């Protein structure tokens, strides 16, 4: 059965941390501004709560038990983070911050947005880290629990518990290998329908392209289904298959993959790509800074 935190006096944890750091009750008491009897009483309560002696008195001072060492490894970093968070003087300083920003997205973000973003971040915050993880159906929950800072997605969740902002608007383009036998400078509707397509998995959510493809006379031939945009480009570069991809992606990587970029056969409304985050992050200085840099990286 899990320990009920309501039964634990969390004021005892700084006492434990101080004894671990000082190695003596008297020094720990001085560091906390407590009397020695008070800190001894606190230690007794903590021993009773955790069911372990925690420290053994020796000539060299208070020697921690294995259980105490294990606890300290887990608690010291969390107590430090709590102090930093609660300290009114603590402010986000980009030049010295080692903050890790976690973004949920797919390889569109990694290929199109991340390179420019990192260049911008490095000039101002050389030690921050950006971690990207795949956005799945659990994306809202991962944002609520602060497991991730942001999500970048073409689907604006209807959940009112999340904030949303348009990061950019994408147009659709068709890509095919440069020496494709049937496509030259454009792609007609008939050529589009005659070709085999490499596509992404159906996420059971509808984009403007899906609306077009569900209309009568727009059923395309699927030749391959892959997991990411990079695989779509690679497949098209070595076959006669074509793919419909975001225009920015096509423009940035067509030359590297030996592809040509063609307009989509009909006019399609631009596709908004959203930033999503939890309201708890609204006033966090680091989060605000990161969102601003993201917006700036796609506006240049």
C-alpha positions as CSV (number, residue, x, y, z in Angstrom):
1,X,0.0,0.0,0.0
2,X,1.3,3.4,-0.9
3,X,2.3,5.9,1.8
4,X,-0.3,8.5,2.4
5,X,1.4,11.9,2.1
6,X,-1.1,13.5,4.4
7,X,0.4,11.4,7.2
8,X,3.9,12.9,6.5
9,X,5.1,16.2,7.9
10,X,6.9,17.6,4.8
11,X,8.7,20.1,7.1
12,X,10.8,17.1,8.2
13,X,12.4,16.7,4.8
14,X,14.6,19.8,5.0
15,X,15.7,18.6,8.4
16,X,16.7,15.3,6.9
17,X,18.5,17.0,4.1
18,X,20.4,19.3,6.5
19,X,21.6,16.4,8.6
20,X,22.8,14.5,5.5
21,X,24.7,17.6,4.4
22,X,26.1,18.6,7.8
23,X,26.8,15.1,9.3
24,X,26.1,16.4,12.8
25,X,22.9,17.5,14.6
26,X,24.4,20.6,16.0
27,X,25.6,21.9,12.6
28,X,22.3,20.9,10.9
29,X,20.5,22.8,13.7
30,X,22.6,25.9,13.1
31,X,22.0,25.8,9.3
32,X,18.2,25.7,9.8
33,X,18.1,28.2,12.7
34,X,16.7,25.5,15.0
35,X,17.7,24.3,18.5
36,X,19.5,20.9,18.9
37,X,16.6,19.4,20.9
38,X,14.1,20.5,18.2
39,X,16.1,18.9,15.4
40,X,16.6,15.7,17.5
41,X,12.8,15.6,18.0
42,X,12.3,16.1,14.3
43,X,14.7,13.3,13.5
44,X,12.8,11.0,15.8
45,X,9.5,11.8,14.1
46,X,11.1,11.1,10.7
47,X,12.5,7.8,11.9
48,X,9.0,6.8,13.1
49,X,7.4,7.8,9.8
50,X,9.8,6.0,7.6
51,X,10.5,3.0,9.8
52,X,14.3,3.3,9.6
53,X,16.9,4.7,12.0
54,X,18.3,6.8,9.1
55,X,21.5,7.8,11.0
56,X,23.8,6.0,13.4
57,X,25.8,8.2,15.9
58,X,29.5,7.5,15.7
59,X,32.7,9.4,16.7
60,X,32.8,10.7,13.2
61,X,29.3,12.1,13.4
62,X,25.9,10.9,12.1
63,X,26.5,8.1,9.6
64,X,23.5,7.6,7.2
65,X,22.0,4.2,6.8
66,X,21.6,2.7,3.3
67,X,17.9,3.8,3.3
68,X,18.9,7.3,4.2
69,X,21.4,7.5,1.3
70,X,18.8,6.2,-1.1
71,X,16.3,8.8,0.1
72,X,18.8,11.6,-0.2
73,X,19.7,10.7,-3.8
74,X,16.0,11.1,-4.6
75,X,15.1,14.0,-2.4
76,X,18.0,16.4,-2.7
77,X,17.5,17.3,-6.3
78,X,13.7,17.7,-5.8
79,X,14.2,19.9,-2.7
80,X,16.6,22.0,-4.6
81,X,14.2,22.4,-7.5
82,X,11.4,23.3,-5.1
83,X,13.6,26.0,-3.5
84,X,14.4,27.4,-6.9
85,X,10.8,27.4,-7.9
86,X,9.5,29.1,-4.7
87,X,12.3,31.6,-4.4
88,X,10.9,35.0,-5.4
89,X,14.3,36.1,-6.5
90,X,14.5,33.2,-9.0
91,X,14.1,34.3,-12.6
92,X,14.7,32.6,-15.9
93,X,18.0,33.8,-17.4
94,X,18.5,32.4,-20.9
95,X,22.2,32.9,-21.0
96,X,22.8,30.6,-17.9
97,X,19.7,28.4,-18.0
98,X,20.1,24.6,-18.5
99,X,16.3,24.2,-18.9
100,X,15.1,21.2,-20.9
101,X,12.1,22.0,-23.1
102,X,10.0,19.0,-24.1
103,X,8.0,19.1,-27.3
104,X,5.5,16.6,-28.5
105,X,5.2,16.4,-32.3
106,X,6.3,14.4,-35.3
107,X,9.2,14.6,-37.7
108,X,7.6,17.6,-39.4
109,X,8.7,19.7,-36.4
110,X,12.1,18.1,-36.3
111,X,12.8,18.6,-40.0
112,X,11.2,22.0,-40.7
113,X,11.1,24.0,-37.4
114,X,13.8,22.6,-35.1
115,X,16.9,23.4,-37.1
116,X,16.1,27.1,-37.3
117,X,14.8,27.2,-33.7
118,X,18.1,25.7,-32.4
119,X,20.1,28.3,-34.3
120,X,18.1,31.0,-32.7
121,X,18.3,29.5,-29.2
122,X,22.0,29.0,-29.3
123,X,22.7,32.7,-29.8
124,X,20.8,33.5,-26.7
125,X,20.7,30.4,-24.5
126,X,23.7,28.1,-25.3
127,X,22.8,25.5,-22.6
128,X,19.1,24.9,-23.0
129,X,18.1,21.5,-24.5
130,X,15.1,20.7,-26.7
131,X,13.7,17.2,-26.5
132,X,11.2,16.0,-29.0
133,X,8.9,13.0,-28.4
134,X,6.1,11.6,-30.6
135,X,2.7,13.1,-30.0
136,X,0.1,10.4,-29.5
137,X,-3.5,10.1,-28.2
138,X,-2.2,10.8,-24.7
139,X,-0.8,14.2,-25.7
140,X,-3.3,16.2,-23.6
141,X,-2.6,14.3,-20.5
142,X,1.2,14.7,-21.0
143,X,0.7,18.4,-21.2
144,X,-1.6,18.6,-18.2
145,X,1.0,16.8,-16.0
146,X,3.9,18.9,-17.3
147,X,5.6,15.8,-18.7
148,X,5.9,18.0,-21.8
149,X,6.0,21.8,-22.3
150,X,4.4,22.1,-25.7
151,X,2.8,20.1,-28.5
152,X,3.1,21.1,-32.2
153,X,0.2,19.5,-34.2
154,X,-1.9,20.2,-37.2
155,X,-5.0,19.1,-35.2
156,X,-6.3,21.7,-32.8
157,X,-7.7,19.7,-29.8
158,X,-11.2,20.7,-28.8
159,X,-10.3,20.3,-25.2
160,X,-10.8,23.6,-23.5
161,X,-8.2,22.7,-20.8
162,X,-5.4,23.4,-23.3
163,X,-4.2,26.7,-24.7
164,X,-3.7,26.9,-28.5
165,X,-1.9,29.3,-30.9
166,X,-1.3,29.1,-34.6
167,X,2.4,28.6,-35.1
168,X,2.3,28.8,-39.0
169,X,0.1,28.0,-42.0
170,X,1.2,25.4,-44.5
171,X,0.2,24.8,-48.1
172,X,0.2,21.4,-49.7
173,X,2.7,20.3,-52.4
174,X,3.2,17.2,-54.5
175,X,6.7,15.7,-54.6
176,X,8.1,13.2,-57.2
177,X,11.5,12.2,-58.2
178,X,13.2,14.6,-60.6
179,X,13.1,12.2,-63.6
180,X,9.6,10.9,-62.9
181,X,8.4,9.6,-66.3
182,X,4.8,11.1,-66.0
183,X,5.2,14.4,-64.2
184,X,7.0,17.5,-65.4
185,X,6.2,21.0,-64.2
186,X,2.8,20.4,-62.8
187,X,0.5,17.7,-61.6
188,X,-3.0,17.5,-63.0
189,X,-5.9,15.9,-61.2
190,X,-5.8,12.9,-63.5
191,X,-2.0,12.4,-63.1
192,X,-2.5,12.7,-59.3
193,X,-5.1,9.9,-59.4
194,X,-3.2,7.7,-61.8
195,X,0.0,7.7,-59.7
196,X,0.7,5.5,-56.7
197,X,1.0,7.4,-53.5
198,X,3.1,7.0,-50.3
199,X,1.0,8.1,-47.4
200,X,1.1,8.5,-43.6
201,X,-1.0,6.4,-41.2
202,X,-4.7,7.4,-40.9
203,X,-5.0,9.2,-37.5
204,X,-8.8,9.1,-37.7
205,X,-8.8,12.9,-37.8
206,X,-9.7,15.0,-40.8
207,X,-7.5,17.6,-42.5
208,X,-8.4,19.7,-45.6
209,X,-6.6,17.1,-47.8
210,X,-8.8,14.3,-46.3
211,X,-11.9,16.3,-47.1
212,X,-10.8,16.5,-50.8
213,X,-9.9,12.9,-51.0
214,X,-13.3,11.9,-49.6
215,X,-15.1,13.7,-52.4
216,X,-16.4,11.6,-55.4
217,X,-13.7,11.1,-58.0
218,X,-10.8,11.7,-55.7
219,X,-9.8,8.2,-54.6
220,X,-6.0,8.0,-54.8
221,X,-4.0,4.8,-55.1
222,X,-2.0,4.0,-52.0
223,X,1.2,2.2,-52.8
224,X,2.9,2.4,-49.4
225,X,2.1,3.6,-45.9
226,X,5.0,4.8,-43.8
227,X,5.4,6.3,-40.4
228,X,7.0,9.7,-41.0
229,X,7.6,12.5,-43.6
230,X,11.3,11.6,-44.0
231,X,10.3,8.1,-45.2
232,X,7.8,9.6,-47.7
233,X,10.5,11.7,-49.3
234,X,13.0,8.8,-49.3
235,X,10.4,6.5,-50.9
236,X,9.5,9.0,-53.6
237,X,13.2,9.6,-54.4
238,X,13.7,5.9,-55.3
239,X,10.4,5.0,-57.0
240,X,7.7,6.4,-59.2
241,X,5.4,7.0,-56.2
242,X,4.4,10.5,-55.3
243,X,3.4,12.1,-52.0
244,X,1.5,15.1,-50.8
245,X,3.5,16.9,-48.1
246,X,3.7,20.4,-46.5
247,X,5.2,22.9,-48.9
248,X,7.9,24.1,-46.4
249,X,9.1,20.5,-46.0
250,X,9.2,20.0,-49.8
251,X,11.1,23.2,-50.4
252,X,13.7,22.5,-47.7
253,X,14.5,18.9,-48.7
254,X,13.6,18.4,-52.3
255,X,17.2,19.0,-53.5
256,X,18.7,16.7,-50.9
257,X,16.3,13.9,-51.9
258,X,16.5,14.5,-55.6
259,X,12.8,15.5,-55.8
260,X,10.8,18.0,-57.7
261,X,8.1,20.1,-56.0
262,X,4.8,20.5,-57.8
263,X,1.6,22.5,-56.9
264,X,-1.3,20.5,-55.6
265,X,-3.8,19.9,-58.5
266,X,-6.5,22.1,-56.9
267,X,-6.5,25.0,-54.5
268,X,-6.5,23.9,-50.9
269,X,-6.9,26.2,-47.9
270,X,-3.7,26.7,-45.9
271,X,-3.3,24.2,-43.1
272,X,-2.7,25.8,-39.7
273,X,-0.1,24.2,-37.4
274,X,-0.8,24.8,-33.7
275,X,1.2,25.3,-30.5
276,X,-0.6,23.6,-27.6
277,X,0.2,23.9,-23.9
278,X,-1.4,23.6,-20.5
279,X,-2.7,26.8,-18.8
280,X,-0.4,26.2,-15.8
281,X,2.5,27.3,-18.1
282,X,0.9,30.6,-19.0
283,X,3.0,32.7,-16.6
284,X,6.2,30.7,-16.5
285,X,9.0,33.0,-17.8
286,X,10.9,30.2,-19.4
287,X,7.9,28.9,-21.1
288,X,6.9,32.3,-22.4
289,X,10.4,32.9,-23.7
290,X,10.4,29.5,-25.5
291,X,7.1,30.1,-27.1
292,X,8.2,33.5,-28.4
293,X,11.4,32.0,-29.9
294,X,9.4,29.3,-31.6
295,X,7.1,31.9,-33.2
296,X,10.1,34.0,-34.3
297,X,11.9,30.9,-35.8
298,X,9.1,30.3,-38.3
299,X,8.5,34.0,-39.2
300,X,11.9,34.5,-40.7
